[in-house]
């Protein structure tokens, strides 16, 4: 019988309490009963520590439990596996806690770099790399470009006039269930640099809301003239209506001459939008604030 996760969590708490007092008494709840059953299975005599209502813990009992865990190559009491990667958990012992481990992609993001020729691999327009956020030296990049849609990300090139003022921009996929956590870490770290953060995504209510949530400073969009001619009610899904309230509040707070006003009016009053894949014409960077 393995030591259940809830029992380990309870014992971890007991270990902390024993740093301040010689004994700790716990009522016979489920996790305590799990500990009792585990101790019986491994011939640990609870003797006078146990009765029908409570179990009394002390340093000697935890030492016996740790001896059994060590012989089974399992991390000792007090050593939490929560938040560790599977590799890090493996270094603690043979036990794995998938429920609390760090996801393999928790710190990973998809980044698009200039072409990087590799022997045996056909040269592509852009080199796509799965990288650890902590391995990115943010000071090397002049701007962060967050691309909403994966297909658009694979095809995205920053070599356009709207982005000509940024040397070596960092082009990153916004993320999904696989990469969303890593991008959130990156966006938070980038926000602290106070440098330009450009959101390249759908021209719709949710897209602009996602840009605001990411602390983006600009949107990369076609000109308002082009969008006025080419946006369509077909790209305004009904499920996005709940997001309108926030954008209306944002619109109300913009100066009268702010360039974003025309775009938000097109979305909120004319109910017209356009997916990123349908963009055309000249692209411009529009300030969000």
LOLUMVEX-190615 format. One record per residue (C-alpha): x, y, z; chain; residue number from 1; residue in one letter. Coordinates in pm, 1 decimal, decimal comma. Layout:
! LOLUMVEX-190615
+----------+----------+----------+----+-----+----+
|       c1 |       c2 |       c3 | ch |   i | aa |
+----------+----------+----------+----+-----+----+
|        X |        Y |        Z |  A | NUM |  A |
...
+----------+----------+----------+----+-----+----+
END
This chain:
! LOLUMVEX-190615
+----------+----------+----------+----+-----+----+
|       c1 |       c2 |       c3 | ch |   i | aa |
+----------+----------+----------+----+-----+----+
|      0,0 |      0,0 |      0,0 |  A |   1 |  X |
|    141,6 |    335,1 |   -103,4 |  A |   2 |  X |
|    113,2 |    628,7 |    133,8 |  A |   3 |  X |
|   -191,4 |    818,1 |     -3,7 |  A |   4 |  X |
|   -140,1 |   1179,5 |   -109,3 |  A |   5 |  X |
|   -381,7 |   1312,8 |    153,0 |  A |   6 |  X |
|   -195,1 |   1115,9 |    422,4 |  A |   7 |  X |
|    136,8 |   1259,5 |    308,4 |  A |   8 |  X |
|     -7,2 |   1611,6 |    311,6 |  A |   9 |  X |
|   -136,6 |   1554,8 |    664,6 |  A |  10 |  X |
|    199,4 |   1419,1 |    780,9 |  A |  11 |  X |
|    378,3 |   1715,4 |    623,3 |  A |  12 |  X |
|    162,2 |   1942,6 |    836,1 |  A |  13 |  X |
|    234,7 |   1736,0 |   1146,2 |  A |  14 |  X |
|    609,9 |   1756,7 |   1077,2 |  A |  15 |  X |
|    585,5 |   2136,3 |   1074,8 |  A |  16 |  X |
|    389,5 |   2139,3 |   1400,9 |  A |  17 |  X |
|    645,7 |   1910,5 |   1568,0 |  A |  18 |  X |
|    909,3 |   2176,5 |   1510,7 |  A |  19 |  X |
|    725,0 |   2384,9 |   1773,6 |  A |  20 |  X |
|    600,6 |   2119,3 |   2017,8 |  A |  21 |  X |
|    697,8 |   1762,6 |   2122,9 |  A |  22 |  X |
|    370,2 |   1591,0 |   2032,1 |  A |  23 |  X |
|     75,0 |   1656,5 |   1800,8 |  A |  24 |  X |
|   -263,2 |   1490,4 |   1845,2 |  A |  25 |  X |
|   -496,3 |   1452,3 |   1546,9 |  A |  26 |  X |
|   -858,9 |   1328,5 |   1537,1 |  A |  27 |  X |
|   -932,0 |   1004,9 |   1350,3 |  A |  28 |  X |
|  -1024,9 |   1161,8 |   1017,8 |  A |  29 |  X |
|   -976,4 |    992,1 |    682,4 |  A |  30 |  X |
|   -612,9 |   1088,4 |    630,8 |  A |  31 |  X |
|   -525,2 |    980,0 |    984,4 |  A |  32 |  X |
|   -694,9 |    644,0 |    926,8 |  A |  33 |  X |
|   -491,3 |    612,6 |    605,1 |  A |  34 |  X |
|   -175,6 |    664,5 |    811,8 |  A |  35 |  X |
|   -293,3 |    407,5 |   1067,5 |  A |  36 |  X |
|   -361,4 |    147,1 |    796,2 |  A |  37 |  X |
|    -25,0 |    218,6 |    632,8 |  A |  38 |  X |
|    158,9 |    185,9 |    965,5 |  A |  39 |  X |
|    -12,0 |   -145,2 |   1038,7 |  A |  40 |  X |
|     81,1 |   -276,5 |    696,3 |  A |  41 |  X |
|    446,9 |   -186,7 |    758,1 |  A |  42 |  X |
|    454,6 |   -324,7 |   1114,9 |  A |  43 |  X |
|    489,1 |     13,5 |   1283,5 |  A |  44 |  X |
|    353,9 |    -28,1 |   1635,7 |  A |  45 |  X |
|    137,3 |    267,6 |   1731,0 |  A |  46 |  X |
|    112,2 |    132,9 |   2088,1 |  A |  47 |  X |
|    -27,2 |    390,8 |   2330,5 |  A |  48 |  X |
|    -32,9 |    664,7 |   2065,7 |  A |  49 |  X |
|   -368,1 |    556,4 |   1928,1 |  A |  50 |  X |
|   -723,5 |    528,8 |   2055,8 |  A |  51 |  X |
|  -1065,3 |    525,3 |   1895,3 |  A |  52 |  X |
|  -1073,5 |    903,7 |   1857,7 |  A |  53 |  X |
|   -717,1 |   1029,3 |   1805,7 |  A |  54 |  X |
|   -363,0 |    948,7 |   1697,7 |  A |  55 |  X |
|    -72,3 |   1114,3 |   1876,6 |  A |  56 |  X |
|    231,4 |   1193,4 |   1663,8 |  A |  57 |  X |
|    585,3 |   1251,4 |   1788,2 |  A |  58 |  X |
|    935,2 |   1265,1 |   1640,6 |  A |  59 |  X |
|    996,5 |    894,5 |   1706,7 |  A |  60 |  X |
|    687,2 |    791,0 |   1507,4 |  A |  61 |  X |
|    779,9 |   1013,7 |   1212,8 |  A |  62 |  X |
|   1132,0 |    868,6 |   1221,1 |  A |  63 |  X |
|    987,8 |    516,2 |   1191,5 |  A |  64 |  X |
|    767,8 |    626,0 |    900,6 |  A |  65 |  X |
|   1068,3 |    786,3 |    729,9 |  A |  66 |  X |
|   1272,7 |    465,8 |    772,4 |  A |  67 |  X |
|   1006,3 |    269,9 |    582,8 |  A |  68 |  X |
|    978,3 |    537,7 |    314,2 |  A |  69 |  X |
|   1356,2 |    549,6 |    272,3 |  A |  70 |  X |
|   1378,7 |    170,5 |    236,4 |  A |  71 |  X |
|   1115,7 |    193,2 |    -38,9 |  A |  72 |  X |
|   1306,1 |    482,2 |   -206,1 |  A |  73 |  X |
|   1021,2 |    725,1 |   -140,4 |  A |  74 |  X |
|   1065,0 |   1087,4 |    -34,0 |  A |  75 |  X |
|   1053,4 |   1136,4 |    344,7 |  A |  76 |  X |
|    779,4 |   1315,5 |    536,8 |  A |  77 |  X |
|    810,3 |   1692,2 |    500,2 |  A |  78 |  X |
|    944,1 |   1672,3 |    145,9 |  A |  79 |  X |
|    655,4 |   1786,3 |    -73,4 |  A |  80 |  X |
|    635,1 |   1665,9 |   -434,3 |  A |  81 |  X |
|    381,6 |   1935,9 |   -517,6 |  A |  82 |  X |
|    486,0 |   2163,8 |   -802,0 |  A |  83 |  X |
|    788,8 |   1954,7 |   -897,8 |  A |  84 |  X |
|    836,9 |   1818,0 |  -1248,3 |  A |  85 |  X |
|    834,1 |   1440,8 |  -1294,2 |  A |  86 |  X |
|   1213,0 |   1454,3 |  -1332,0 |  A |  87 |  X |
|   1248,9 |   1644,8 |  -1005,0 |  A |  88 |  X |
|   1007,9 |   1402,5 |   -835,2 |  A |  89 |  X |
|   1222,1 |   1114,0 |   -960,9 |  A |  90 |  X |
|   1522,6 |   1258,7 |   -777,0 |  A |  91 |  X |
|   1321,9 |   1246,0 |   -454,0 |  A |  92 |  X |
|   1229,0 |    879,7 |   -495,6 |  A |  93 |  X |
|   1028,5 |    633,8 |   -704,0 |  A |  94 |  X |
|    693,0 |    787,7 |   -609,4 |  A |  95 |  X |
|    517,3 |   1012,9 |   -861,9 |  A |  96 |  X |
|    237,0 |   1254,7 |   -783,6 |  A |  97 |  X |
|     85,1 |   1345,7 |  -1119,4 |  A |  98 |  X |
|   -197,9 |   1541,8 |   -959,4 |  A |  99 |  X |
|     33,1 |   1806,8 |   -814,5 |  A | 100 |  X |
|    337,4 |   1790,2 |  -1041,5 |  A | 101 |  X |
|    435,4 |   2080,3 |  -1261,8 |  A | 102 |  X |
|    311,7 |   2031,0 |  -1616,0 |  A | 103 |  X |
|    592,7 |   1959,3 |  -1866,7 |  A | 104 |  X |
|    481,0 |   2270,5 |  -2059,0 |  A | 105 |  X |
|    421,3 |   2492,8 |  -1755,5 |  A | 106 |  X |
|    714,8 |   2717,9 |  -1848,6 |  A | 107 |  X |
|    728,7 |   2646,6 |  -2221,6 |  A | 108 |  X |
|    634,9 |   2884,8 |  -2502,9 |  A | 109 |  X |
|    641,1 |   2863,0 |  -2881,1 |  A | 110 |  X |
|    870,8 |   3128,9 |  -3026,4 |  A | 111 |  X |
|    928,4 |   3228,6 |  -3388,7 |  A | 112 |  X |
|   1286,6 |   3325,9 |  -3474,6 |  A | 113 |  X |
|   1457,4 |   3432,3 |  -3798,7 |  A | 114 |  X |
|   1559,8 |   3136,9 |  -4019,9 |  A | 115 |  X |
|   1821,1 |   2915,8 |  -3856,1 |  A | 116 |  X |
|   1969,2 |   2669,7 |  -4109,9 |  A | 117 |  X |
|   2014,2 |   2319,3 |  -3970,1 |  A | 118 |  X |
|   2189,2 |   2039,7 |  -4159,3 |  A | 119 |  X |
|   1934,5 |   1788,1 |  -4285,8 |  A | 120 |  X |
|   1637,8 |   2019,5 |  -4236,6 |  A | 121 |  X |
|   1484,3 |   2229,9 |  -4511,9 |  A | 122 |  X |
|   1516,7 |   2602,7 |  -4442,5 |  A | 123 |  X |
|   1184,3 |   2758,4 |  -4345,4 |  A | 124 |  X |
|   1069,3 |   3120,1 |  -4353,9 |  A | 125 |  X |
|   1081,9 |   3126,6 |  -3974,4 |  A | 126 |  X |
|   1232,0 |   2888,8 |  -3717,2 |  A | 127 |  X |
|    975,4 |   2773,4 |  -3459,3 |  A | 128 |  X |
|   1119,5 |   2674,7 |  -3122,9 |  A | 129 |  X |
|    967,9 |   2535,7 |  -2804,3 |  A | 130 |  X |
|   1167,3 |   2715,0 |  -2532,0 |  A | 131 |  X |
|   1169,9 |   2759,8 |  -2154,8 |  A | 132 |  X |
|   1051,8 |   3108,1 |  -2055,6 |  A | 133 |  X |
|   1329,3 |   3128,3 |  -1796,7 |  A | 134 |  X |
|   1586,0 |   3078,7 |  -2072,0 |  A | 135 |  X |
|   1478,6 |   3390,5 |  -2262,2 |  A | 136 |  X |
|   1694,2 |   3700,8 |  -2212,1 |  A | 137 |  X |
|   1422,6 |   3963,8 |  -2249,0 |  A | 138 |  X |
|   1667,7 |   4252,5 |  -2275,4 |  A | 139 |  X |
|   1773,6 |   4117,1 |  -2617,0 |  A | 140 |  X |
|   1430,2 |   4194,9 |  -2765,7 |  A | 141 |  X |
|   1286,6 |   4536,6 |  -2845,5 |  A | 142 |  X |
|    919,4 |   4433,6 |  -2843,9 |  A | 143 |  X |
|    695,8 |   4137,2 |  -2764,9 |  A | 144 |  X |
|    457,0 |   4029,7 |  -3040,3 |  A | 145 |  X |
|    182,1 |   3799,8 |  -2913,4 |  A | 146 |  X |
|      9,0 |   3603,9 |  -3190,4 |  A | 147 |  X |
|   -337,1 |   3475,6 |  -3103,8 |  A | 148 |  X |
|   -397,3 |   3196,9 |  -3356,5 |  A | 149 |  X |
|   -161,0 |   2904,2 |  -3404,9 |  A | 150 |  X |
|   -193,7 |   2889,5 |  -3784,6 |  A | 151 |  X |
|   -127,7 |   3262,9 |  -3807,3 |  A | 152 |  X |
|    168,7 |   3223,0 |  -3571,6 |  A | 153 |  X |
|    333,9 |   2966,8 |  -3798,5 |  A | 154 |  X |
|    297,4 |   3205,4 |  -4093,3 |  A | 155 |  X |
|    371,0 |   3529,1 |  -3908,9 |  A | 156 |  X |
|    664,2 |   3746,6 |  -4014,0 |  A | 157 |  X |
|    757,8 |   4070,9 |  -3838,7 |  A | 158 |  X |
|    913,4 |   4200,1 |  -4161,8 |  A | 159 |  X |
|    637,0 |   4453,1 |  -4231,9 |  A | 160 |  X |
|    645,2 |   4831,9 |  -4226,5 |  A | 161 |  X |
|    426,2 |   4855,7 |  -3914,9 |  A | 162 |  X |
|    697,9 |   4675,0 |  -3716,8 |  A | 163 |  X |
|   1002,3 |   4825,4 |  -3886,4 |  A | 164 |  X |
|   1087,5 |   5031,8 |  -3579,6 |  A | 165 |  X |
|   1148,1 |   4722,8 |  -3366,0 |  A | 166 |  X |
|   1481,7 |   4545,4 |  -3386,8 |  A | 167 |  X |
|   1470,0 |   4173,0 |  -3308,8 |  A | 168 |  X |
|   1111,1 |   4154,6 |  -3180,0 |  A | 169 |  X |
|   1014,7 |   3846,3 |  -2978,2 |  A | 170 |  X |
|    732,7 |   3668,8 |  -3166,1 |  A | 171 |  X |
|    541,6 |   3427,6 |  -2939,7 |  A | 172 |  X |
|    227,6 |   3215,8 |  -2971,6 |  A | 173 |  X |
|    -40,8 |   3327,8 |  -2723,1 |  A | 174 |  X |
|    -84,7 |   2972,2 |  -2606,4 |  A | 175 |  X |
|   -368,3 |   2731,6 |  -2542,8 |  A | 176 |  X |
|   -421,9 |   2447,3 |  -2297,5 |  A | 177 |  X |
|    -67,1 |   2336,1 |  -2378,2 |  A | 178 |  X |
|    127,3 |   2663,7 |  -2383,9 |  A | 179 |  X |
|   -101,1 |   2916,3 |  -2212,2 |  A | 180 |  X |
|     65,5 |   2886,8 |  -1871,6 |  A | 181 |  X |
|    409,4 |   2952,8 |  -2012,4 |  A | 182 |  X |
|    292,3 |   3260,7 |  -2199,4 |  A | 183 |  X |
|    127,4 |   3399,5 |  -1884,8 |  A | 184 |  X |
|    465,9 |   3384,2 |  -1711,0 |  A | 185 |  X |
|    629,7 |   3556,1 |  -2007,7 |  A | 186 |  X |
|    365,5 |   3830,3 |  -2026,8 |  A | 187 |  X |
|    404,7 |   3904,1 |  -1656,6 |  A | 188 |  X |
|    783,7 |   3926,4 |  -1686,0 |  A | 189 |  X |
|    760,4 |   4138,4 |  -2001,1 |  A | 190 |  X |
|    514,9 |   4381,6 |  -1840,2 |  A | 191 |  X |
|    780,7 |   4463,5 |  -1580,9 |  A | 192 |  X |
|   1018,9 |   4575,6 |  -1857,6 |  A | 193 |  X |
|    771,1 |   4850,7 |  -1960,4 |  A | 194 |  X |
|    850,3 |   4786,9 |  -2327,4 |  A | 195 |  X |
|    610,0 |   4756,3 |  -2620,2 |  A | 196 |  X |
|    380,2 |   4453,5 |  -2622,0 |  A | 197 |  X |
|    189,8 |   4409,9 |  -2949,9 |  A | 198 |  X |
|   -113,9 |   4181,7 |  -2977,4 |  A | 199 |  X |
|   -166,4 |   4026,7 |  -3321,8 |  A | 200 |  X |
|   -501,2 |   3849,8 |  -3321,1 |  A | 201 |  X |
|   -864,3 |   3851,2 |  -3426,6 |  A | 202 |  X |
|  -1047,9 |   4180,5 |  -3466,7 |  A | 203 |  X |
|  -1334,7 |   4088,1 |  -3239,4 |  A | 204 |  X |
|  -1451,8 |   4163,2 |  -2887,8 |  A | 205 |  X |
|  -1276,8 |   3865,0 |  -2730,5 |  A | 206 |  X |
|   -952,0 |   3931,6 |  -2916,7 |  A | 207 |  X |
|   -927,3 |   4287,8 |  -2785,5 |  A | 208 |  X |
|  -1021,4 |   4166,6 |  -2437,0 |  A | 209 |  X |
|   -744,4 |   3905,6 |  -2447,9 |  A | 210 |  X |
|   -501,2 |   4179,0 |  -2547,5 |  A | 211 |  X |
|   -603,8 |   4387,3 |  -2246,3 |  A | 212 |  X |
|   -577,8 |   4083,6 |  -2017,3 |  A | 213 |  X |
|   -222,2 |   4025,8 |  -2139,3 |  A | 214 |  X |
|   -124,3 |   4388,0 |  -2064,0 |  A | 215 |  X |
|    -57,2 |   4446,6 |  -2432,4 |  A | 216 |  X |
|     17,9 |   4806,8 |  -2527,2 |  A | 217 |  X |
|    -79,7 |   4787,8 |  -2895,2 |  A | 218 |  X |
|   -293,0 |   4595,1 |  -3142,7 |  A | 219 |  X |
|   -160,2 |   4495,6 |  -3484,9 |  A | 220 |  X |
|   -451,7 |   4552,8 |  -3723,6 |  A | 221 |  X |
|   -535,8 |   4660,4 |  -4078,3 |  A | 222 |  X |
|   -610,4 |   5031,1 |  -4116,5 |  A | 223 |  X |
|   -951,0 |   5146,1 |  -3997,2 |  A | 224 |  X |
|  -1042,2 |   5232,7 |  -4357,2 |  A | 225 |  X |
|   -963,8 |   4879,3 |  -4475,7 |  A | 226 |  X |
|  -1149,1 |   4718,7 |  -4184,4 |  A | 227 |  X |
|  -1452,0 |   4941,5 |  -4236,5 |  A | 228 |  X |
|  -1476,4 |   4805,5 |  -4590,3 |  A | 229 |  X |
|  -1391,3 |   4441,2 |  -4514,6 |  A | 230 |  X |
|  -1512,0 |   4355,4 |  -4162,8 |  A | 231 |  X |
|  -1834,8 |   4157,9 |  -4143,7 |  A | 232 |  X |
|  -2118,9 |   4070,3 |  -3902,8 |  A | 233 |  X |
|  -2037,3 |   3703,9 |  -3979,1 |  A | 234 |  X |
|  -1726,2 |   3738,0 |  -3759,5 |  A | 235 |  X |
|  -1912,5 |   3862,2 |  -3452,8 |  A | 236 |  X |
|  -2006,2 |   3544,3 |  -3260,6 |  A | 237 |  X |
|  -2294,4 |   3574,4 |  -3016,1 |  A | 238 |  X |
|  -2097,2 |   3399,3 |  -2739,7 |  A | 239 |  X |
|  -1866,9 |   3700,9 |  -2726,0 |  A | 240 |  X |
|  -2141,2 |   3948,2 |  -2632,4 |  A | 241 |  X |
|  -2063,6 |   3920,3 |  -2256,1 |  A | 242 |  X |
|  -1718,0 |   4069,9 |  -2327,2 |  A | 243 |  X |
|  -1870,5 |   4389,1 |  -2465,5 |  A | 244 |  X |
|  -1932,0 |   4552,4 |  -2128,0 |  A | 245 |  X |
|  -1562,5 |   4574,6 |  -2051,0 |  A | 246 |  X |
|  -1477,4 |   4715,5 |  -2392,9 |  A | 247 |  X |
|  -1754,5 |   4976,3 |  -2369,7 |  A | 248 |  X |
|  -1605,4 |   5089,4 |  -2039,9 |  A | 249 |  X |
|  -1260,6 |   5101,6 |  -2201,0 |  A | 250 |  X |
|  -1398,2 |   5300,6 |  -2494,2 |  A | 251 |  X |
|  -1560,7 |   5551,3 |  -2259,3 |  A | 252 |  X |
|  -1225,6 |   5616,2 |  -2094,7 |  A | 253 |  X |
|  -1034,5 |   5690,4 |  -2417,2 |  A | 254 |  X |
|   -958,5 |   6047,7 |  -2528,1 |  A | 255 |  X |
|  -1184,1 |   6174,9 |  -2806,2 |  A | 256 |  X |
|   -904,4 |   6165,9 |  -3066,0 |  A | 257 |  X |
|   -766,5 |   5826,5 |  -2968,7 |  A | 258 |  X |
|   -718,8 |   5603,8 |  -3279,5 |  A | 259 |  X |
|   -862,6 |   5299,9 |  -3101,6 |  A | 260 |  X |
|  -1204,7 |   5465,9 |  -3073,8 |  A | 261 |  X |
|  -1285,7 |   5401,9 |  -3439,4 |  A | 262 |  X |
|  -1197,5 |   5034,2 |  -3408,4 |  A | 263 |  X |
|  -1401,9 |   4981,0 |  -3092,7 |  A | 264 |  X |
|  -1695,8 |   5167,0 |  -3244,3 |  A | 265 |  X |
|  -1680,9 |   4934,0 |  -3543,8 |  A | 266 |  X |
|  -1692,9 |   4635,3 |  -3307,4 |  A | 267 |  X |
|  -1945,2 |   4757,3 |  -3052,4 |  A | 268 |  X |
|  -2180,8 |   4982,1 |  -3246,2 |  A | 269 |  X |
|  -2160,7 |   4844,4 |  -3599,0 |  A | 270 |  X |
|  -2119,2 |   4483,7 |  -3477,7 |  A | 271 |  X |
|  -1855,9 |   4401,6 |  -3736,3 |  A | 272 |  X |
|  -1539,0 |   4200,7 |  -3691,2 |  A | 273 |  X |
|  -1281,3 |   3995,3 |  -3879,9 |  A | 274 |  X |
|  -1066,1 |   3694,3 |  -3800,4 |  A | 275 |  X |
|   -690,6 |   3734,9 |  -3814,1 |  A | 276 |  X |
|   -660,1 |   3493,9 |  -4105,2 |  A | 277 |  X |
|   -875,2 |   3726,3 |  -4321,3 |  A | 278 |  X |
|   -665,4 |   4038,6 |  -4266,0 |  A | 279 |  X |
|   -535,8 |   4225,9 |  -4567,8 |  A | 280 |  X |
|   -411,7 |   4565,6 |  -4676,6 |  A | 281 |  X |
|   -160,8 |   4773,6 |  -4482,8 |  A | 282 |  X |
|   -108,9 |   4680,9 |  -4117,1 |  A | 283 |  X |
|    -72,2 |   4939,7 |  -3840,6 |  A | 284 |  X |
|      0,0 |   4937,2 |  -3466,2 |  A | 285 |  X |
|   -287,9 |   5086,7 |  -3269,2 |  A | 286 |  X |
|   -233,1 |   5189,3 |  -2906,5 |  A | 287 |  X |
|   -458,8 |   5021,3 |  -2651,5 |  A | 288 |  X |
|   -438,9 |   5297,1 |  -2391,5 |  A | 289 |  X |
+----------+----------+----------+----+-----+----+
END
